[in-house]
Amino acid sequence: MKPLSPDTLAAQGMGWIAEPSHDLAPPIHPSSTFERAADGSYPGGRVYARDQSPAYEQPEALLAALEGGHEALLFPSGMAAATALIQALEPGARVLAPRAMYWSLRNWLQELARRGQIALDFYDNTDGEALTALLGTLPPRLLWIETPANPTWEVTDIAAACAAARAAGTLVAVDSTVPTPVLSRPLALGADFVMHSATKYLNGHSDVVAGALVCRADSPVWQRVRQNRAQGGAVLGPFEAWLLLRGMRTLHLRVRQSCAAAQRIAETFQADPRLAAVLYPGLPGHPGHAVAAAQMQGGFGGMLSLRVVGGEAAAVAAIGRLQVFKRATSLGSVESLVEHRASVEGPGTLCPPDLLRLSIGIEAVDDLIADLDQALGAS
Ligand SMILES: *Cc1c(COP(=O)(O)O)cnc(C)c1O
């Protein structure tokens, strides 16, 4: 038989069956410690649950398989995963990050730079040639990529960036929270690491905070990542790991439904006179559309942003009128979320004040379109 497709692996949670009762749903492993035999050995192969919890094995194996990676490690949040990787670099290592990216991580990198733990430079997400030039001249230890990037959804050409990074001796990490392994496989395009906020699509139900790193191959940096988790001790709880695996079993269905609905919504409103712009890489007029079409399979993601005519006041009034969309931060869940991103990001935000960020869930798309239509009001 040919290797099983990712859809099958996810639906069956790798197809693992637990002994001795042959459960199709995996057990929850709350134990913090493991028995030692009279001869001093550990018959279960584990000593202590910080970093050795059997609860991680199945979701980590599934995520590594979905990303086509060597190994995956779970963390108690996406931020903890990113931090574990940054801290695995040499002190003072130079990090090159995109101007548009997940706001909290951007702020955290700037704080680490102020503390002297890293040196930090930014590149323009929309200018691949400038990125290549920076990689040649700096050159950084780590290139951070987020594509499509929060909250304006610029697209970075992962393969081109990885080729330039390799020539410069730079490692590449991709925050693939938004596309998920259903749509994008950065390791196959040359990235060294993939990072996820598993809080988002991987879990998909707004009931777990978790994160993950996946590596393409073992390396000294990856060994330090492992050590950061084992000794730094930022570990996920067993029940969260169990919920995460449960969520991942429907990942493909949820992501495809969200993508199809986001595409419909973007097409429905792209020429709407009440909007200054619809930002979505699935629209042919989006500057990153061709690259996104080449490096994303099966859709352009479930995230899009609307810029409302009339500026911040009109955007805030429209979000207040929404009834089906839930006003909340976060993304990638079964229910659709909306936020006025600039006020969530706060002082110093680069986000346009007229922008509403939408995370499209799995509701009937006609309900979502009708809700947006009434909220935008008479033109
Ligand atoms: C949410 C998010 C993060 C941070 O993850 P947490 O699980 O909230 O710590 C990082 N990157 C992106 C793109 C995100 O959406």
The ligand as an ORCA input file, in Angstrom:
! r2SCAN-3c Opt
* xyz 0 1
  C      -1.865     33.252     18.478
  C      -0.659     33.323     17.625
  C       0.621     33.182     18.175
  C       0.853     33.031     19.679
  O       0.325     31.807     20.141
  P      -0.300     31.613     21.622
  O      -0.789     30.208     21.583
  O      -1.380     32.641     21.801
  O       0.823     31.819     22.580
  C       1.710     33.226     17.315
  N       1.547     33.399     15.986
  C       0.338     33.531     15.424
  C       0.229     33.711     13.950
  C      -0.806     33.496     16.218
  O      -2.003     33.658     15.648
*
